[in-house]
Each structure stands twice: as structure tokens, then as C-alpha cells.
Amino acid sequence: MKNLTVTLLGGSGFVGSHLAHQLDAAGYRVRVLTRRRESAKHLILLPHVEVVECDIGDDDQLRTGVAGADAVVNLVGILHERAGATFDVVHGELPRRIVAACRRAAVSRLLHVSALRAGPNAPSAYLRSKGVGEAVVRQSGLHWTVFRPSVIFGAGDRFLTLFANLARRLPVMFLACPDARFQPVWVEDVARAITISLEQPATVGQSYDMCGPKVYTLRELVTYAAHCVGAGPVIVGLNPACSMLLGTVMEWLPIKLLTRDNVLSMQIDSVCDCAIPSIFGFEPTHLEAVAPAYLSGETPRAHYLRFRTYAGR
């Protein structure tokens, strides 16, 4: 077993859960900080994983949570704002507080997951706030590494799985920004790159765009997700004005599937020149090699993941 402890913030979420499994398999001691232990119960049985209840909104609890770690990985992020959890708070202020907690606890290594195309001049508040968090990490003085993935797919995702579930139920799907371009990257590839970075000194002080091997339009991705579950809804692509109108209407739904800010994010292509940087030593996985199994699977695991998607957990 490696004599290294890695603390995960956001470790009970989609990417964090996959990363926790990979780190556990690699022999790291993994500490997952979560507000509710129940939300991370799927990780409790992993032999090298400790789930710790921690309110990361409290500076003292956050410092205690990262204390003693050899590295901290920040995976916390939101796609939709809600009361008490705005983009500025989650993507901007939290990284500042994580950096401060690491300094107070003498933790020098920080790995931070941002988003492709984040920056101060991005079209959406989501991407601009992600850019703020990146800047904080880069200026922290810590041994940092930033990852900037395109949309991430894999078992338990809220992207292809969402479209597949909608395609099962809707004869017609109205699609905002159908020509928006993405270069989806497999969650296991992102987790693998993060794991490699922990023992790769050359990644310190570097930012890495993370993409899959192929570019798709949103319409192509939705059509493919529908095909994987044997559905064939009529897909109606909306023009920019109607896309924004749809986002406005859907913001009022109890469960937000689309917002105006999401529409603004899709005005810039989520693609990159280099899929997986060569320093990580592996080729990215094709979506077609992975998606059919988890989208169309009827195993207990697949049902469980769909339930978590519906429940927003």
C-alpha cells in the first residue's frame, strides 16, 4: 500500500466516486469529505477509503478535513445555481478557502478540476466562475495541477444518461443549441490522469485540457444516446432565440434540466486540440466503446445509477 493520503472534496459525486475507486485500487489512503455520510455510502466498503462527515462551508472543519493529507483534490462543482450554492460561492470562493485550509494545515499539493473554456471572458457565469477558481489555484503558491475537461461521460453521468432517459419517455425532444460542439471524455480517463499526476512531479504548475478522441454536435450525442436505449424520438433543434426561451422556461421547473446560463455556455465549443496530453501516457477512450453498456444496461447497478440520477445524488 502507498504511504500517501489523498483527501477528496466532492468525492461522493460522479467524478469523485470513480476517482476514489481508482485511488483505492492503486493503494492510496483516501479520505472523502462529505456533508452527509449517507451520500457516500457506496464508497464506505472500499478497503482504503475513509468517509468523513465534514461541512466544507466551515473553515475550521475544512482545515481539519485536509490536515494530514499528502494531497487534496477539489472536484466540487455545480451546473445550476440554487439558494446558498451560487457559482461564485462554489467555484470562486471555495477554492480560496481550500487554498487557505491547505496552507494552515501545511498541505502543499492541490489538484483542481475546472472546466474546458473557463475564463474571465467566457460567455456564461458558470465558465467565468470556473475561471476565477483556476486563477486562485494558480496564484496559491502551492504545488498545483489544474484539469480542464470537456463534458464527462460514464456510468452515473448526468449528460448522456439524462438524454437517454428522456428519449425513453418523450416522443418529441426540443433541443437547445443542437449544433453546439463537444469532445466528451470518459470519466475513468479523467480519474486516471488525476491519479497519475499525484506521483508525476512534471505535472506540478500545469493546466491540462482533457478531451476524448472525437468531436460531436449536441444533436449527434442525443441521437446516439437515444439509439443506445432503442428509442427514436423526433429531435427538434431550436434556433438561438428559442434555445434561450426554452432555458428561461425550464429554469422555473423544480428540477433544472436547462437554464439560460447553460445555453450561454454552449455558445462556445467545448473542444480541444489535444485529447489526453502525452505526459499521461495513454490514449483516450472512444465514447462508442463505453456508452452502450451503461446506457442500455438493465443490471441492478444500472438501475441504481439511474435512480441516483433522478434523485440528483
PEBELZI-V706538 format. One record per residue. N is the residue number from 1. PSI is psi in degrees with one decimal (999 if undefined). NEAR is the number of other C-alpha atoms within 10 Angstrom. Layout:
{{N	PSI	NEAR} {N	PSI	NEAR}}
This chain:
{{1	139.3	10} {2	141.8	10} {3	52.3	8} {4	137.1	14} {5	129.5	20} {6	124.7	23} {7	128.7	27} {8	125.4	27} {9	124.4	25} {10	19.1	21} {11	-15.5	26} {12	-3.4	28} {13	-168.3	21} {14	-62.6	20} {15	-40.9	24} {16	-38.7	21} {17	-42.5	21} {18	-39.7	23} {19	-41.7	27} {20	-41.8	28} {21	-43.7	18} {22	-42.2	17} {23	-40.5	24} {24	-45.6	19} {25	-31.0	14} {26	-6.0	13} {27	8.8	16} {28	151.1	19} {29	127.0	23} {30	127.8	26} {31	116.6	22} {32	116.9	28} {33	129.1	25} {34	146.1	22} {35	-37.0	15} {36	119.2	14} {37	-32.7	17} {38	-34.8	13} {39	-14.0	14} {40	20.3	22} {41	-22.1	12} {42	-9.4	11} {43	-12.1	22} {44	-34.0	15} {45	-7.9	10} {46	132.3	15} {47	-30.2	13} {48	13.5	20} {49	130.2	22} {50	124.3	17} {51	122.5	24} {52	124.8	17} {53	125.9	16} {54	130.0	19} {55	99.7	15} {56	-4.9	20} {57	-9.3	13} {58	120.9	10} {59	-39.7	15} {60	-43.1	13} {61	-37.1	16} {62	-44.4	21} {63	-44.4	22} {64	-37.5	15} {65	-33.3	26} {66	-14.2	28} {67	136.0	19} {68	-3.9	16} {69	148.4	21} {70	-23.0	18} {71	151.1	22} {72	135.9	27} {73	121.1	26} {74	113.1	20} {75	8.5	21} {76	129.8	20} {77	156.7	19} {78	150.6	13} {79	-23.4	15} {80	135.0	17} {81	152.5	16} {82	173.5	10} {83	125.4	5} {84	-7.4	8} {85	76.2	13} {86	166.0	18} {87	-42.4	22} {88	-40.0	17} {89	-48.1	16} {90	-42.2	19} {91	-22.4	24} {92	-58.0	21} {93	-40.3	16} {94	-46.2	21} {95	-37.2	23} {96	-42.7	19} {97	-33.4	18} {98	-44.9	24} {99	-44.9	23} {100	-41.0	17} {101	-40.3	21} {102	-42.0	26} {103	-45.2	17} {104	-33.3	14} {105	5.7	17} {106	39.9	16} {107	120.5	21} {108	-19.2	17} {109	123.4	20} {110	124.2	25} {111	133.5	25} {112	126.9	23} {113	117.9	23} {114	-137.0	27} {115	144.4	23} {116	137.4	23} {117	12.0	23} {118	145.9	23} {119	167.3	20} {120	-23.4	15} {121	13.4	11} {122	155.7	18} {123	-18.3	19} {124	155.2	21} {125	-34.0	20} {126	-52.5	25} {127	-35.1	26} {128	-40.5	23} {129	-36.1	24} {130	-36.7	28} {131	-36.7	23} {132	-45.5	20} {133	-41.1	25} {134	-45.9	27} {135	-40.3	17} {136	-45.5	18} {137	-43.3	24} {138	-31.1	17} {139	8.9	11} {140	-24.1	19} {141	-1.7	13} {142	173.2	19} {143	87.3	18} {144	157.1	22} {145	134.6	24} {146	135.5	25} {147	133.1	21} {148	81.1	21} {149	151.4	27} {150	-168.5	24} {151	137.8	22} {152	131.7	23} {153	160.4	22} {154	173.3	24} {155	122.8	22} {156	3.9	26} {157	166.1	22} {158	26.7	21} {159	-80.7	18} {160	-37.8	24} {161	-40.5	25} {162	-47.8	18} {163	-37.0	18} {164	-42.1	24} {165	-39.3	19} {166	-39.9	18} {167	-31.6	25} {168	-28.4	16} {169	-21.9	11} {170	129.5	14} {171	-25.7	12} {172	133.2	13} {173	122.3	16} {174	121.7	16} {175	117.3	18} {176	144.0	25} {177	55.1	23} {178	-23.1	21} {179	3.9	18} {180	140.3	18} {181	135.7	20} {182	157.4	24} {183	74.2	22} {184	140.7	29} {185	138.3	25} {186	137.1	26} {187	-35.5	24} {188	-30.9	20} {189	-40.0	23} {190	-46.1	23} {191	-37.2	20} {192	-41.7	17} {193	-41.2	21} {194	-43.9	24} {195	-44.7	18} {196	-38.6	15} {197	-28.6	17} {198	-28.7	21} {199	24.5	10} {200	94.1	12} {201	-28.6	10} {202	-13.6	10} {203	-9.3	20} {204	133.2	18} {205	20.9	17} {206	150.5	12} {207	137.4	18} {208	120.9	20} {209	138.1	20} {210	117.1	28} {211	164.1	30} {212	-175.2	27} {213	-6.2	17} {214	144.5	15} {215	136.7	17} {216	152.7	16} {217	162.0	16} {218	-40.1	19} {219	-42.2	19} {220	-39.2	16} {221	-41.9	21} {222	-42.2	25} {223	-42.1	19} {224	-43.1	20} {225	-41.2	27} {226	-42.0	23} {227	-38.9	18} {228	-26.3	20} {229	13.0	19} {230	26.5	13} {231	157.2	19} {232	58.2	17} {233	155.9	19} {234	123.2	13} {235	117.8	17} {236	108.3	13} {237	137.2	17} {238	146.7	17} {239	172.9	14} {240	-43.5	15} {241	-44.2	11} {242	-31.9	15} {243	-43.9	21} {244	-36.8	21} {245	-43.1	16} {246	-42.6	19} {247	-39.2	21} {248	-45.8	16} {249	-44.3	13} {250	-16.4	16} {251	-23.3	16} {252	-5.5	11} {253	150.1	11} {254	-39.5	7} {255	115.7	12} {256	113.6	15} {257	-23.3	15} {258	141.3	21} {259	169.0	23} {260	-34.4	17} {261	-35.1	20} {262	-41.8	21} {263	-41.8	22} {264	-38.3	20} {265	-36.2	21} {266	0.6	19} {267	-11.7	16} {268	132.2	16} {269	132.3	17} {270	68.6	22} {271	160.2	23} {272	161.0	20} {273	-35.3	10} {274	119.1	13} {275	-74.8	22} {276	117.8	24} {277	142.8	16} {278	-22.0	9} {279	-23.6	13} {280	-15.0	16} {281	23.7	10} {282	159.0	12} {283	146.2	13} {284	152.5	20} {285	136.1	20} {286	138.4	14} {287	-41.0	18} {288	-18.9	10} {289	-14.3	8} {290	-44.9	14} {291	-43.4	20} {292	-38.3	15} {293	-43.9	15} {294	-21.3	22} {295	-38.6	25} {296	-5.1	18} {297	142.5	14} {298	25.5	11} {299	162.4	10} {300	-37.4	9} {301	-42.0	13} {302	-42.3	17} {303	-40.8	13} {304	-43.5	12} {305	-38.0	19} {306	-38.6	21} {307	-43.6	13} {308	-36.1	14} {309	-47.0	18} {310	-39.6	12} {311	-9.5	9} {312	35.4	10} {313	999	13}}
